[in-house]
Each structure stands twice: as C-alpha cells, then as structure tokens.
C-alpha cells in the first residue's frame, strides 16, 4: 500500500510538472547523485514527457560530477559532494549542457552507511535553477531506510520544480 501511494504521488507530481512546462514552453533537466535517476524516472513515466524533458545526468561518482557537470575538484575537496556548493555547480552544469530552462540537482547520503556526525544518513542537498541563473537551494534530513530516503528526495525535488 505504501508503494502504491508513493507511485500515485510521483505520477501526480510528474503530470503537474508536465502541464506547467508545456504552459511555459519550457524544458526540464536533472542532475542526480543519491537518487540514482529516480527524478528522471518519475518524469519519463509521464506519457508525452519527451516534449518537455530534456535530459537527466546521474553523476554518482565525484569524477562524473567533474567530467559531466563541470563541478570543481576544489569544491568537492573543500565541501564534499553532499554540500550546497556542489549542488549549485551541478545544477548550473546540467543547464549548461542541456536545452533546459529549469533544472534540479540532488546530492545526499541515502545510507545505510556513509554518514558522519556532520552529515548523517538522510542528509540531502537540493538546488533548483532556471536558465536565467536564478538558483535556490535547500538541505533536508530524511529518515527511513535507503529506499525511503531516495523516494522522499525524489518527491521533494519534483515539488521544488513545481514551485519554480
């Protein structure tokens, strides 16, 4: 039952995003780490999304963040992959390599390992940006197991796209 409710929520959010993108004549892109393509999957579950979804880049490894999205090694070393600085670079990077007008970037610690006292499991950073370079960020701390954290992050990312 829990999975059905989540899938319903994802479909509703994806549909609403599609309506909004079509009304604006915009395209959207994603830069994902801890969600592993979950945002792009939720978007492409919507029939007709090819008319408003440009691309999704899953950059799980730091080297992929650098190569595919232009994230600086300095930011990764200084702040870590799970940081406001890195998601800002990720979201700007996906906008630079796509034809999108709106993008989201996500990096976090889904667990069960990998957390620290400063960045416990469930810590996720988000950045949303438009092609006019208006960037907003937010950090969330989700709970549950790995799948729960990933699902919560996907939903929050989609909700944030709808607010932009």
Secondary structure, DSSP 8 states (H G I E B T S, - for coil): -HHHHHHHHHHHHHHHHHHHHHHHT--EEEEESTTTTHHHHHHHTSTTGGGTEEEEEE--SHHHHHHHH---HHHHHHH-SSSHHHHHHHHHHHHHTS--SEEEEEEE--SSS---SSS-TTEEEEEEEETT--EEEEEEE--SSHHHHHHHHHHHHHHHHHT-
